[in-house]
């Protein structure tokens, strides 16, 4: 049972597979449990790989700006506190236009020669602090998404592409991370989810910081923050599992 006061304990949550089913919306009973029982007991934050728009889609709209103390889209490369954006990283500034174009051109050429069961639109999504690369294009339907996720498990399209990119760009400080079903994220080394802790540490002194995530194995986008000594990591399989652990921590 946690004896800590609300402002002494911080709970950080991944989105996909932790607060919601993968790339799906939060379930009403989970939401009710969370806001009614957890929010009054602990400071709460989201650390997702996705951008803010996708968080709105999955977590029932813009109300998360009021409900969560902290929101860290794009691994915390964008920082939002009490509904206000307070900081943002910039991948263009960090890599420089020349390197960025070298990378984007290589990816586009690579994808143009890649055989996959379907191709749709938006193969690279350009975000503030990262690029999201999707071999079939992000504009696919849910059925197409699920189909490719299964295909990729068998054929390891993303893993092979990441190996090729690592070889080609061995001279550039980039990390590649598979956080979802159809794409992978690319960002400078160290700009993983632990980036959110930099902001927290600079402004707050929590006695405990807990992190809940599902992709906690090496190569998954929760690995670094889950295994960071500054957090107490909880590996979950689903929102149901998240609820179970929270119920134990707070003896609900
Ligand atoms: O939050 C996990 C991942 O969610 C999406 O992945 P996909 O579309 O492949 O399922 C993306 O927003 C990705 O950036 C993010 O890491």
Boltz pocket constraint, residues with backbone or C-beta under 6 A from the ligand:
constraints:
  - pocket:
      binder: B
      contacts: [[A, 15], [A, 16], [A, 23], [A, 48], [A, 49], [A, 50], [A, 51], [A, 54], [A, 132], [A, 177], [A, 178], [A, 179], [A, 180], [A, 181], [A, 182], [A, 183], [A, 184], [A, 185], [A, 221]]
      max_distance: 6.0
